[in-house]
Amino acid sequence: MSRTEDVFIPALKDKKIPLLTLDNTWHRLFTQTEPTPEITKLEGELNDLLKQQGKLNTDTKEIRALKKRLMDEIVEMMNDLGTKDNKKAEKKLEENKRLIEECNAKLETYGDDLYDIPKKINEVNYKLMLATMETCYEQIQENNEEITEISEWVEAMRVELKKKVVIKQQKLKRNQNFYTYMHSIFGADVINIFDMKYNVEPLTEQETKNNAKATEKKDE
């Protein structure tokens, strides 16, 4: 285990970490991002270990059931041997004893494997957790950087928009002044002719009234 991994051990002590490949929510993480080659590799290792553990448990149960059946048969045969000479029963007795020894040997081997395999599962699951955290936090950091960039762009655009709105208002005001002064000097009929020539939208009715008032005040 690397020093980077060792750093987390004290902090994660007594913290329950689920078996990740059996956790549906863990799989949903990778609808948000692609798993790295390391994560894919560790996922395969963990699944293989879990399959081994499951097979060992199943085989152990079957061997114990077989051993019990063989021992029950021996008890029955011992009763028969006590009442009569039965070579067939003796042969069967020896065969059962041999099979029981084989069962015991397998149970001992499987017991050692079943003792070791949880440790291996925890180690691989721990590595998979670290790889998952690393990938997710890298994505979170990248997203945060983009969020910051977008926020800065939006703020800059907001400032620029305010500037543009002010400039627009200034331009509208200047156009209004142009029309007001020209209407005052030349009158609406003349101005309308030039509006058509320069393809300019004519003033609204209210704007025309305002210009007329301005002209009247000037004549007074």
C-alpha positions in Angstrom: 0.0 0.0 0.0 1.4 3.4 -1.0 2.0 6.3 1.4 -0.9 8.2 -0.1 -3.2 5.4 0.8 -1.7 5.1 4.3 -2.6 8.7 5.0 -6.3 7.8 5.0 -6.1 4.7 7.2 -6.2 6.5 10.6 -9.1 8.8 9.5 -11.1 5.9 8.1 -10.6 3.6 11.1 -13.8 2.0 12.2 -15.6 3.6 9.3 -17.9 1.1 7.5 -17.2 1.1 3.7 -19.8 -0.9 1.6 -18.6 -3.4 -0.9 -18.7 -1.0 -3.8 -19.4 -3.4 -6.7 -22.5 -4.6 -4.8 -23.7 -1.0 -4.3 -26.1 0.3 -6.9 -25.3 3.9 -6.0 -21.6 3.3 -6.7 -22.5 2.1 -10.2 -24.6 5.2 -10.7 -21.6 7.4 -10.0 -20.3 6.3 -13.4 -23.3 7.6 -15.2 -21.7 11.0 -14.4 -18.2 10.1 -15.6 -16.3 7.3 -17.2 -14.4 4.9 -14.9 -10.6 5.0 -15.1 -8.7 1.9 -16.2 -7.6 1.5 -12.6 -11.2 1.5 -11.4 -12.2 -1.1 -14.0 -9.3 -3.3 -13.0 -10.0 -3.1 -9.3 -13.7 -3.7 -10.0 -12.9 -6.9 -11.8 -10.5 -8.0 -9.0 -13.2 -7.4 -6.3 -15.9 -9.2 -8.2 -13.6 -12.2 -8.7 -12.8 -12.3 -5.0 -16.5 -12.1 -4.1 -17.3 -14.9 -6.5 -14.5 -17.0 -5.0 -15.8 -16.3 -1.5 -19.4 -17.3 -2.6 -18.1 -20.5 -4.2 -16.1 -21.4 -1.1 -19.0 -20.9 1.2 -21.3 -23.0 -1.1 -18.6 -25.8 -1.4 -18.0 -25.7 2.4 -21.7 -26.2 3.1 -22.0 -29.0 0.6 -18.9 -30.8 2.0 -20.2 -30.4 5.6 -23.5 -31.9 4.5 -21.7 -34.8 2.8 -19.5 -35.4 5.9 -22.6 -35.5 8.1 -24.3 -38.0 5.8 -21.2 -40.2 5.7 -21.0 -40.1 9.5 -24.7 -41.0 9.9 -24.1 -43.9 7.6 -21.1 -45.1 9.7 -23.3 -45.0 12.8 -25.9 -47.2 11.1 -23.2 -49.6 9.8 -21.6 -49.9 13.3 -24.9 -51.1 14.6 -25.1 -53.7 11.8 -21.5 -54.8 12.4 -22.3 -55.4 16.1 -24.9 -58.0 15.3 -23.4 -59.9 12.3 -20.4 -60.3 10.2 -20.9 -58.1 7.2 -17.9 -57.7 4.8 -19.8 -55.4 2.6 -20.6 -53.1 5.5 -17.0 -53.2 6.6 -15.9 -52.1 3.1 -18.5 -49.4 3.0 -17.3 -48.3 6.5 -13.7 -48.0 5.3 -14.8 -46.1 2.2 -16.8 -43.6 4.3 -13.9 -43.1 6.6 -11.7 -42.3 3.6 -14.2 -39.9 2.2 -14.6 -38.2 5.6 -10.8 -37.7 5.7 -11.0 -36.1 2.3 -13.8 -33.9 3.5 -11.8 -32.8 6.5 -8.8 -32.0 4.3 -10.9 -29.9 2.0 -12.6 -28.2 4.9 -9.3 -27.3 6.3 -8.1 -25.8 3.0 -11.3 -24.0 2.4 -11.2 -22.7 6.0 -7.8 -21.2 5.4 -9.0 -19.6 2.2 -12.2 -18.3 3.8 -10.1 -16.8 6.6 -7.8 -15.0 4.1 -10.2 -13.9 1.5 -12.1 -11.3 3.5 -8.8 -9.5 4.1 -8.1 -9.5 0.4 -11.7 -8.3 -0.3 -11.3 -5.4 2.1 -7.9 -4.4 0.7 -9.2 -4.3 -2.9 -12.4 -2.6 -1.8 -10.3 0.1 0.0 -8.2 0.7 -3.1 -11.3 0.9 -5.2 -12.7 3.5 -2.8 -9.6 5.6 -3.1 -9.6 5.4 -6.9 -13.3 6.3 -6.9 -12.7 9.3 -4.6 -9.8 10.5 -6.7 -11.8 10.3 -9.9 -14.9 12.0 -8.5 -13.0 14.8 -6.8 -11.0 15.5 -10.0 -14.3 15.9 -11.8 -15.7 18.1 -9.0 -12.6 20.3 -9.2 -12.8 20.5 -13.0 -16.5 21.4 -12.7 -15.8 24.1 -10.1 -13.1 25.6 -12.3 -15.6 25.8 -15.2 -18.3 27.1 -12.9 -16.0 29.9 -11.8 -15.1 30.7 -15.4 -18.7 30.8 -16.4 -19.7 32.9 -13.3 -16.9 35.4 -14.2 -18.1 35.5 -17.8 -21.7 36.1 -16.7 -20.6 38.9 -14.4 -18.5 40.5 -17.1 -21.5 40.2 -19.5 -23.8 41.7 -16.9 -21.5 44.7 -16.5 -21.2 45.0 -20.3 -25.0 44.7 -20.6 -25.4 47.6 -18.2 -23.0 49.7 -20.2 -24.8 48.8 -23.4 -28.1 49.7 -21.9 -26.8 53.1 -20.9 -25.3 53.7 -24.3 -28.6 52.7 -25.9 -30.5 55.1 -23.7 -28.0 57.9 -24.6 -28.4 57.2 -28.3 -32.2 57.1 -28.0 -32.1 60.4 -26.2 -29.8 62.0 -28.8 -32.1 60.8 -31.6 -35.1 62.3 -29.7 -33.2 65.6 -29.4 -32.4 65.5 -33.2 -36.1 65.0 -34.0 -37.2 67.6 -31.5 -34.9 70.2 -32.9 -35.5 69.3 -36.6 -39.3 69.3 -36.1 -39.0 72.7 -34.4 -36.9 74.0 -37.3 -38.5 72.3 -40.4 -41.9 71.0 -39.3 -43.4 67.5 -39.3 -44.2 67.4 -43.1 -40.6 68.1 -44.1 -39.2 65.7 -41.6 -41.5 62.9 -42.7 -40.2 63.2 -46.3 -36.6 62.9 -45.1 -37.6 59.9 -42.8 -38.7 58.1 -46.0 -35.5 59.0 -47.9 -33.2 57.8 -45.1 -35.5 54.8 -44.2 -35.9 56.0 -40.7 -38.8 54.9 -38.5 -41.1 57.9 -38.0 -41.8 59.2 -34.6 -44.6 57.8 -32.6 -47.8 59.8 -32.2 -46.8 60.8 -28.7 -43.3 61.8 -29.8 -44.9 63.9 -32.6 -47.1 65.7 -30.1 -44.1 66.3 -27.9 -42.3 67.9 -30.8 -45.3 70.0 -31.7 -45.5 71.3 -28.2 -41.8 72.1 -28.3 -42.3 74.0 -31.6 -45.2 76.0 -30.2 -43.2 77.0 -27.2 -40.4 78.2 -29.5 -42.9 80.2 -31.7 -44.2 81.9 -28.5 
